[in-house]
Amino acid sequence: MSFILVPLSILILALPLYFLSKWGLNKLYLGKEENRKYIAMVPTLFLSSILYVAVVYLWFFSISYYPNNDFNQQIWDENTTERYKISQDIFDSKMLIGKTKEEVIDLLGQDFYSYNVNHIAYNLGFVPGLFSMDPDVLDVYIEKGIVVKVSQHQT
């Protein structure tokens, strides 16, 4: 099915570009009158391909974009399905590194998964993306009672 959609999409983009190219050639008096329709195909092919790639790129970018906000404990507690928006600040600021497990629980709450005594995880929600089917989690690794590493992964 997609092998039909790509040429069809390019054709939809190419038609207005063809007429625009032909109009531009007429205005600039380039080529002979009987050859302008053939000459107009050259910029049409290049421009429609470039425009198609740009549209696909923008579509990928738009579905995978999400804002990164500063950590706010109230937002973390209230909006558990969109915690991914503030998880980047937790990594960048390294705010959990050096804290004890109890301090992390006081800050992020009791709703964590415990893989073992040295590894807990918090649900971040579904991060927007093309192949994002599973929720992400914030992993907190603890050694000798102190947080040493924080990471994020899709479950």
KEVOPA-319444 format. One record per residue (C-alpha): residue in three letters; x, y, z; residue number from 1. Coordinates in Angstrom, 3 decimals, decimal comma. Layout:
REM KEVOPA-319444
(atom 'ALA'; (X; Y; Z); NUM)
...
This chain:
REM KEVOPA-319444
(atom 'MET'; (0,000; 0,000; 0,000); 1)
(atom 'SER'; (2,800; 2,458; 0,863); 2)
(atom 'PHE'; (4,454; 1,805; -2,495); 3)
(atom 'ILE'; (1,419; 3,558; -4,020); 4)
(atom 'LEU'; (1,260; 6,414; -1,484); 5)
(atom 'VAL'; (4,786; 7,720; -2,038); 6)
(atom 'PRO'; (4,482; 8,287; -5,819); 7)
(atom 'LEU'; (0,964; 9,620; -5,327); 8)
(atom 'SER'; (2,209; 12,091; -2,712); 9)
(atom 'ILE'; (5,017; 13,240; -4,971); 10)
(atom 'LEU'; (2,557; 13,618; -7,848); 11)
(atom 'ILE'; (0,246; 15,738; -5,685); 12)
(atom 'LEU'; (3,216; 17,976; -4,849); 13)
(atom 'ALA'; (4,502; 17,947; -8,436); 14)
(atom 'LEU'; (1,363; 19,190; -10,197); 15)
(atom 'PRO'; (1,312; 22,699; -8,714); 16)
(atom 'LEU'; (5,111; 22,892; -8,994); 17)
(atom 'TYR'; (4,919; 22,003; -12,696); 18)
(atom 'PHE'; (2,462; 24,787; -13,428); 19)
(atom 'LEU'; (4,487; 27,186; -11,299); 20)
(atom 'SER'; (7,675; 26,246; -13,193); 21)
(atom 'LYS'; (5,942; 26,606; -16,551); 22)
(atom 'TRP'; (4,576; 30,028; -15,515); 23)
(atom 'GLY'; (8,051; 31,115; -14,358); 24)
(atom 'LEU'; (9,629; 30,001; -17,626); 25)
(atom 'ASN'; (6,993; 31,992; -19,535); 26)
(atom 'LYS'; (7,654; 35,109; -17,444); 27)
(atom 'LEU'; (11,423; 34,808; -17,941); 28)
(atom 'TYR'; (11,097; 33,931; -21,629); 29)
(atom 'LEU'; (13,308; 30,856; -21,198); 30)
(atom 'GLY'; (13,158; 28,181; -23,880); 31)
(atom 'LYS'; (10,937; 28,081; -26,892); 32)
(atom 'GLU'; (7,185; 28,108; -26,453); 33)
(atom 'GLU'; (6,759; 24,491; -27,622); 34)
(atom 'ASN'; (9,611; 23,228; -25,374); 35)
(atom 'ARG'; (8,669; 25,003; -22,116); 36)
(atom 'LYS'; (6,368; 22,199; -20,989); 37)
(atom 'TYR'; (9,308; 19,767; -21,193); 38)
(atom 'ILE'; (11,790; 22,168; -19,629); 39)
(atom 'ALA'; (9,367; 22,770; -16,731); 40)
(atom 'MET'; (9,583; 19,081; -15,818); 41)
(atom 'VAL'; (13,228; 19,394; -14,712); 42)
(atom 'PRO'; (12,696; 21,819; -11,809); 43)
(atom 'THR'; (9,419; 20,070; -11,034); 44)
(atom 'LEU'; (11,157; 16,727; -10,457); 45)
(atom 'PHE'; (13,843; 18,229; -8,248); 46)
(atom 'LEU'; (11,569; 20,547; -6,276); 47)
(atom 'SER'; (8,826; 17,975; -5,686); 48)
(atom 'SER'; (11,352; 15,414; -4,414); 49)
(atom 'ILE'; (12,967; 17,959; -2,099); 50)
(atom 'LEU'; (9,579; 19,170; -0,891); 51)
(atom 'TYR'; (8,427; 15,586; -0,260); 52)
(atom 'VAL'; (11,516; 14,844; 1,853); 53)
(atom 'ALA'; (11,024; 18,113; 3,760); 54)
(atom 'VAL'; (7,372; 17,292; 4,491); 55)
(atom 'VAL'; (8,263; 13,778; 5,707); 56)
(atom 'TYR'; (11,059; 15,189; 7,884); 57)
(atom 'LEU'; (8,740; 17,787; 9,417); 58)
(atom 'TRP'; (6,134; 15,102; 10,075); 59)
(atom 'PHE'; (8,689; 12,895; 11,874); 60)
(atom 'PHE'; (9,892; 15,880; 13,874); 61)
(atom 'SER'; (6,377; 16,951; 14,845); 62)
(atom 'ILE'; (5,302; 13,541; 16,158); 63)
(atom 'SER'; (8,477; 13,027; 18,180); 64)
(atom 'TYR'; (8,712; 16,505; 19,712); 65)
(atom 'TYR'; (7,861; 17,160; 23,309); 66)
(atom 'PRO'; (8,865; 20,063; 25,537); 67)
(atom 'ASN'; (11,460; 19,702; 28,257); 68)
(atom 'ASN'; (10,398; 21,505; 31,406); 69)
(atom 'ASP'; (12,189; 22,147; 34,668); 70)
(atom 'PHE'; (11,496; 19,713; 37,476); 71)
(atom 'ASN'; (8,547; 20,687; 39,628); 72)
(atom 'GLN'; (7,490; 18,337; 42,410); 73)
(atom 'GLN'; (3,843; 19,388; 42,214); 74)
(atom 'ILE'; (3,657; 18,671; 38,463); 75)
(atom 'TRP'; (5,504; 15,363; 39,018); 76)
(atom 'ASP'; (2,932; 14,305; 41,616); 77)
(atom 'GLU'; (-0,191; 15,509; 39,790); 78)
(atom 'ASN'; (0,502; 14,557; 36,183); 79)
(atom 'THR'; (1,930; 11,039; 36,266); 80)
(atom 'THR'; (1,197; 10,340; 32,568); 81)
(atom 'GLU'; (3,362; 13,251; 31,356); 82)
(atom 'ARG'; (6,351; 12,971; 33,673); 83)
(atom 'TYR'; (8,577; 12,480; 30,629); 84)
(atom 'LYS'; (8,347; 16,250; 30,053); 85)
(atom 'ILE'; (10,389; 16,935; 33,183); 86)
(atom 'SER'; (12,558; 13,807; 33,231); 87)
(atom 'GLN'; (15,268; 15,456; 31,090); 88)
(atom 'ASP'; (15,824; 18,068; 33,798); 89)
(atom 'ILE'; (16,369; 15,275; 36,325); 90)
(atom 'PHE'; (19,170; 13,888; 34,105); 91)
(atom 'ASP'; (20,750; 17,216; 33,196); 92)
(atom 'SER'; (20,792; 18,637; 36,715); 93)
(atom 'LYS'; (21,893; 15,298; 38,243); 94)
(atom 'MET'; (19,598; 16,223; 41,102); 95)
(atom 'LEU'; (19,261; 12,639; 42,335); 96)
(atom 'ILE'; (22,942; 11,715; 42,246); 97)
(atom 'GLY'; (24,304; 11,515; 45,793); 98)
(atom 'LYS'; (20,886; 11,346; 47,456); 99)
(atom 'THR'; (19,754; 8,461; 49,598); 100)
(atom 'LYS'; (16,881; 6,207; 48,600); 101)
(atom 'GLU'; (14,689; 7,845; 51,243); 102)
(atom 'GLU'; (15,454; 11,333; 49,871); 103)
(atom 'VAL'; (14,546; 10,177; 46,368); 104)
(atom 'ILE'; (11,261; 8,732; 47,642); 105)
(atom 'ASP'; (10,515; 11,981; 49,505); 106)
(atom 'LEU'; (11,152; 13,947; 46,317); 107)
(atom 'LEU'; (9,561; 11,678; 43,674); 108)
(atom 'GLY'; (6,974; 9,824; 45,736); 109)
(atom 'GLN'; (5,989; 6,311; 46,794); 110)
(atom 'ASP'; (4,674; 5,151; 43,399); 111)
(atom 'PHE'; (7,840; 3,400; 42,222); 112)
(atom 'TYR'; (8,625; -0,110; 41,043); 113)
(atom 'SER'; (11,290; -1,937; 42,969); 114)
(atom 'TYR'; (13,395; -4,283; 40,843); 115)
(atom 'ASN'; (15,646; -4,989; 43,819); 116)
(atom 'VAL'; (16,986; -3,050; 46,809); 117)
(atom 'ASN'; (19,472; -1,220; 44,566); 118)
(atom 'HIS'; (17,186; -0,399; 41,634); 119)
(atom 'ILE'; (13,880; 1,452; 41,631); 120)
(atom 'ALA'; (11,917; 2,917; 38,711); 121)
(atom 'TYR'; (9,234; 5,559; 38,235); 122)
(atom 'ASN'; (6,666; 5,546; 35,435); 123)
(atom 'LEU'; (7,100; 8,514; 33,059); 124)
(atom 'GLY'; (4,190; 7,914; 30,692); 125)
(atom 'PHE'; (4,225; 7,491; 26,919); 126)
(atom 'VAL'; (6,936; 9,604; 25,297); 127)
(atom 'PRO'; (5,721; 10,912; 21,911); 128)
(atom 'GLY'; (7,417; 9,171; 19,027); 129)
(atom 'LEU'; (6,868; 7,166; 15,887); 130)
(atom 'PHE'; (7,339; 3,742; 17,450); 131)
(atom 'SER'; (6,469; 4,619; 21,044); 132)
(atom 'MET'; (4,113; 1,846; 22,126); 133)
(atom 'ASP'; (5,313; 1,271; 25,672); 134)
(atom 'PRO'; (5,656; 3,708; 28,538); 135)
(atom 'ASP'; (9,074; 4,966; 29,604); 136)
(atom 'VAL'; (10,450; 4,597; 33,109); 137)
(atom 'LEU'; (13,014; 6,523; 35,107); 138)
(atom 'ASP'; (15,561; 4,080; 36,548); 139)
(atom 'VAL'; (17,349; 5,012; 39,757); 140)
(atom 'TYR'; (20,396; 2,887; 40,670); 141)
(atom 'ILE'; (21,625; 2,849; 44,230); 142)
(atom 'GLU'; (24,954; 1,620; 45,593); 143)
(atom 'LYS'; (25,801; 1,626; 49,295); 144)
(atom 'GLY'; (22,633; 3,585; 50,029); 145)
(atom 'ILE'; (23,463; 6,450; 47,607); 146)
(atom 'VAL'; (22,095; 7,106; 44,100); 147)
(atom 'VAL'; (24,908; 6,619; 41,574); 148)
(atom 'LYS'; (23,064; 6,534; 38,239); 149)
(atom 'VAL'; (19,765; 7,687; 36,732); 150)
(atom 'SER'; (18,578; 6,570; 33,308); 151)
(atom 'GLN'; (15,440; 6,301; 31,230); 152)
(atom 'HIS'; (14,227; 3,457; 29,048); 153)
(atom 'GLN'; (11,117; 2,174; 27,328); 154)
(atom 'THR'; (9,514; -0,849; 28,968); 155)
